[in-house]
Amino acid sequence: MTLNKDLLDILACPKCKGTLSLQPKEDGLACTRCKVVYPVKDGIPIMLVDQAVPEKEWAGSKA
């Protein structure tokens, strides 16, 4: 399931308000400033700071 382009354009990191980028598998939104990934479940971004996964852990858990 692909995220809507318009939605991606308006979403921002809830912690730092920085830009988010879609992960290659479209299963997460990454904030390069905070170095975390917000998961996308069933096409819905989970934009909760306490649900963010550190980039290092995200790469390892999705292998």
C-alpha positions, -999 to 999 in steps of 0.1 A, spaced: 0 0 0 15 33 -11 12 64 10 -5 94 -6 21 119 -20 1 149 -6 1 133 28 39 128 26 43 165 17 26 178 48 39 153 74 67 164 97 86 148 125 65 153 157 97 158 177 118 183 157 93 193 130 119 182 104 113 166 70 105 129 68 115 106 40 98 73 31 118 42 36 125 21 4 101 -6 15 75 21 24 72 6 59 85 37 77 91 74 77 127 85 86 137 117 102 174 123 95 177 150 121 164 128 150 178 96 135 146 77 140 120 59 119 83 62 125 66 29 114 38 27 88 13 0 96 -15 -9 71 -7 24 52 -11 45 83 19 64 96 23 60 134 35 95 143 41 91 180 75 100 195 74 70 218 67 46 189 98 59 169 125 33 163 162 44 162 176 41 126 202 15 137 175 -8 152 152 -3 123 178 -15 97 185 -46 118 148 -54 126 137 -53 89 164 -75 75 
